[in-house]
Amino acid sequence: MAKAICADNTTAALYEQAVTVAENQILILKLRAARVAAIGRARIAGPKPERPNQLPGFPTTDEWVVALTALERGQPGPATKLFDRAARAIRTADAQLAKAETEANSTGLVSRAQSSPLPMTVSDAAAKRINEDQSIPWPHDDVGALQRALPELVSLDRYERRALSRRNRAIRMFDAISIAAPFLDRKAKDT
């Protein structure tokens, strides 16, 4: 791939940048394949995830559908923003849970069942109904698969952004070297 990028201009500096571009492009392709595989794995029927409306700030099913539709059209922006929003909601809830457990341990409470500080807790009857709903198999739909694969997708997105940044920086350097190289060669021949 690097030789194809360089074509006839095979100076050491150009070839080095072409190798960087090729390495990062291959990494990006692998990350995108890993993203598809993660969603594919999540499509296998698994336990039903928590209801999104119980977690403050977590996107609704309708928002996921809109984001997936935009992603299918080749517009990753809405899906990326939704992934970030969902990840923030999960991190916030996790921090609240950790804080609540710390407070419960410091006050001597035995379990969270005695004192539940999270805003998303429900009554015992509602909890029983939720547990009954979880025994029903989760349908093989794209939104459910995306929700189950979300934690893995967030980390893959971070890796992809880094690889894109490195690749784009190498492309800019390649362009700059290819523009400046003829002038430097002419100057070296004149001296």
Secondary structure, DSSP 8 states (H G I E B T S, - for coil): -HHHHHTT---HHHHHHHHHHHHHHHHHHHHHHHHHHHHHHHHS-------GGGSTT---HHHHHHHHHHHHTT--HHHHHHHHHHHHHHHHHHHHHHHHHHHHHHHT---TTT----TT---HHHHHHHHHHHTS-----HHHHHHHHHHHHHHHHHHHHHHHHHHHHHHHHHHHHHHHHHHHHHHHHH-
